[in-house]
């Protein structure tokens, strides 16, 4: 009887911990930037990427401060810094380039918030075979958050 009660208490405790973890993950996602659309133009070695982001901007205290392109090894290929928040413009698109990649290079395109870091909702693929919605661990190549070029101070 005592063993059965102990097991029930342990199960309830584990369920509460799991519910809290799920709630924390959902709250974290609501404060993260998402890459929602990509348009690519140009030619090999000098492409222009137009990246649409959805972010919970509230002003300079919380805003998407860049989007970037990285390879599957986590090397930074290109970063487009964003100089201000986009509170009343959601989602919003910004273009960047020229980006020196080939049509067969596998790429991740991800956004970054000044408060919560990298978002997990990204786009990935090759230019030749298509870029599609994907998930990427927020911690993947996290050290790039300290790599130049970094954005200037937020203008507004």
Secondary structure by P-SEA (a helix, b strand, c coil): caaaaaaaaaaaaaaaaaaaaaaaaaaaaaabbbbccccccccccbbbbbbbbbcccccccccccccccccccccccbbbbbcccccccccbbbbbccccccccbbbbbbbbbccccccccbbbbccccbbbbbcccccccccccccccccccccc
